[in-house]
Amino acid sequence: MNPKDERRERYKVSRRIPTRWRDNDVYHHINNVIYYEFFDTVINGHLMEAGVLDFSGGDSVGFAVETHCQFLKPIQFPEEVDACLRVGKLGNSSVRYEIGIFKADDEQPAAVGYFVHVFVDRLTRQPVRISGRMREAMESLRP
């Protein structure tokens, strides 16, 4: 993922997220850890809306095993951001979600990054195949 090539239209889903006063750090921009909250919000929000994420009763859970964020432009409260999502790679038991964080109505990202989730059995914690409606929801996010 080359940040210079990233544009909104390369993502499949977008979610507008307001920043909060407490998100700013001492340097008057959004603190780096908040970007990971944006990532979580767009990923889990999409899966919940697709009806495939069951936090309390699902057979499998997705564990984050790798994360990355590259910061390109500062964001400050009270700006709103658009967290944009696509799936870069879908394996048997893992998925790489790619996220672009854009200032509202800006075509170039303020940050880009990814989460890799491995799906495991809720009880045994052993990797399981992503299948059925979950796989369909992820396939719909591929470019």
Beta strands, then each sheet from edge to edge (+ up, - down):
strand 1: 13-18
strand 2: 60-71
strand 3: 80-90
strand 4: 94-103
strand 5: 111-121
sheet 1: 1+ 3- 4+ 5- 2+
end
